[in-house]
Amino acid sequence: AYSKAFGIGVAECKAYIAETFDLMEQHLFEPKHGLYAEEADANWKKTTYRSESGNLHSCEALIAAYEATKEARYLQRAVLIANNICNRQSGLCHGLVWEHYNEDWSADMSFNNDSDALTIFRPWGFQPGHQVEWARLLLILSGYDNGIWFVAKARYLFDIAVKQAWDPIHGGLAYSFDPDGSVCDWDKIFWVQCESIGTAAMLAVMTGDATYWRQYDRLWRYSWKHLVDHKHGSW
């Protein structure tokens, strides 16, 4: 939010961007692993839980900070996080991005929520929505950094997510799938379809592969029919 505000001329927000980065640097960034811890209490005592999700959204925020300020440290950190999650950590899990990790960043394959209310936020299994969301961030980063792996990895994450999660009977992308590739949660969540539509369009434009436009159209048809609120707007 600070980055977007600064980008439209709210000059004082530049200091808040830096303040937020420095605060996370002091209390949450773990140099040994090159990633952020997920959470801490009021005294900044970190829990042992680690996740890709917090790092995904930190990477997204860092890209926004770089776009607004052009300060290299934000881009460098975004690239570091993306590389560590999408290459190093995914190397532990079939090349895909697993959700949950232990304090030493080993994959926690047995993670399960104690509360059903948290399941949507910390589900077990691979989340197609996060695979395609990482793909989108990699495509954005490819425009700012000369890493040759961004687009290839983005295609891999998107292609596998859609292949494993598409519902051949009812349409739409499922919420999560098992390490063996079978779907373990057939719920259709709006943001998963939304992220996939945007990423499919970016891949189509950047690669020239018309397959992604067909994915884009298929996702839109499903979403338009089942998820878009045609009376009140939104999804």
N, C-alpha and C positions, 0 to 999 in steps of 0.2 A: 504494500500500500504506500509506504514512504517513497519507493522508487517511482511508482506511477505518478504520485503527487509531485515529486521533484521534476519528473519529465514534462509535466504540464505547467511548470513555472512556479511551484511553491518552493522557493529557494531554501527555506529553513529545514526542509525535509532531508537535505543532503547530510546534515549532521546526524539526523536520526538513523539514517541508513548505516552510517559508520558506527554509531553507538550500538546498534543491534548486532552488527557483525562482530564488533569487539567483545560484546557481552557473551555471545556464543563461543567466541574464540577462547575466552577465559574459562568458561564453565562447562561447555559441552563438546568442543572439538577435541578429538583424541589423535594427536600427531602420530602415535605408533601405528594406528590403523588408517589414518587419513580419512576419517569419517566422524560424524557427529553421534554422540549418545542420544538416546531418544527422550529421556525425561529426567527430572530432578525434583526434589522437594523444595520447600521454601528456603532452606539453608544451602541449596545447591548440592545436596548429596544425591548423586546419580543412582538410579536403579540399575539392576544388572541386565535389564531387557534392552536389546538393540534391534533396530529394524531398518529395512530399506526405505520405508515410507517417509519417515522423517527426513532422511537424506534426499529422497526424491524432491520433496517440497522445499528443502533447503537449496538444492541445486536450482530449482525453478526460480526461487527468490534471488539467488546470486546472479542468474542470467538477467533478471529484471534490473538488479542493481548495476550490473555492467552496462546494460543498454541505456540506463538513465545517466550514469556518471562517467562512463568510459574509463573507469579505474581498473587497471589490469588485475589487481588482486582478487576482485570478484570473479572475473572470468577464469583466472588460474585455479581458484578454489572450485568453481563449478566443474571444470574439466577434471580435476583431481577426483572429486566425488563420483562423477559419472564413470570415470575409468575404474575406480575401485569397486563400485557396485556392479557395473555392467560387464566388466571383464574378470577382475579377481574374484569377487564374491559369486558371480554367476558361474564361474568355473567350478564351484563346489556343487552345482545343482543343474547339470545338463545344459549349461550355457544360458539358462533362464534366471530371472531375478526372483529369488525366494524372499518371503516376507520377514521371517523371524530369525533372530540370531542370539547367541549367548554373549556374555560380556567380552569374551575373547574373539568375537566375530566368527566363531564356528557356527555352521547352520544348525538351528534348532528345529529338526524335522518332526519332533513330537509335540511342538507347541499346541496348546489348546486353551481357549478362554474358560475361566471359571464362571463367567457370567455370559448368558446368551445375549444380553444387551450390547456386549462389546464385540460380538462375532462379526458384525458388518464392518467394524473398523479394524479388527485384527483377525481376519479369517485364516483358517488353516488352508494350505495348498497354494498353488500358483494363482495369482490374480491376473487374468487377461488385461484388465484395465490398467494395471501398473506396468505390464510389459509394453503396451502401446503408448502409455504416457512417457516412459523412459525413451521409447523410440522417437517420440516428438521432440523431447529435449535434446537428444543426440543430433537430430536433424537441424535444430536451431544452432547447436554448438558447431556443427560443421561449417556454418557460415562465418564463424568468428575465429576458428582455430584450424590449423592445417592437418589435424590428425586424420589419417587415412582410414581409420576403423569406424568412424561414426556412422556413415550411411549403411555400410554392410551389416553392422550390428543392429541398427534400427530395423532393417529389413528382416533380419533373423527374428528379432523379438516380436515384431508385428505378425509375420507370417505364421510362426508357431502358435501364437495366441489365438489368431483367427481360426487356424486349422483345428486346434483342439477344443475351442470353446463354442464354435458356431453350432446352434441348434438346428439340425437338418429337418426337423419336423415342424417346429413352431417359429423358427427364425430367431435372430438376436444372439448376442453373446452371453454365455453363462458367466456367473460371478467368479467361480474358481474351479481349478482342475487339479487332480492328483499328480504326484510325481510319475505315475505310470501312464499319464496322459488322459485318463478317464475323468469325466466331469464329476465333481463332488458337491457342487452347489449350482443347481439350474436356475436360481433366481436371476431375473433380468433387471439390472440396476441402470438407471438412466445415464449416470456419468460414464459408465463403461462404454456404452454405445456412442456417447458424445465425444469422448476422447478418441475413439476408434475412427469416427467419421473425419475428424480433423487430421489425424495422423495419416489416414488413407489418402486424403487430398494432397498432403505435403509430399508423401512418397510418390504419388502419381506425377506431380509437377517436377520433383527433383530427380527422379529416375527415368521418366519417360515411359514407364511400364504401364500399359493400359489396364493390366490386371487390377491395379489399385483403384482405378476409377470404377471398375465393376464392383469391387468391395465397397467403395464409397456409396454407390447407388443402392446396393443391397442393404447396407446398414441404414441408409436414409429411409428407404421404403418401410423397413420394420419400425424404425423410430417414429416416423410420421404417422403410422397406423396405430401404434400401441403406446407411445410414451409422450408425444407432444400433446399438450393441453390446448385444443383448438378453440375452446371457449374463453379461457382466462389467460392464455399465454403460458410461457415457461414449459417445463417438462414435468 
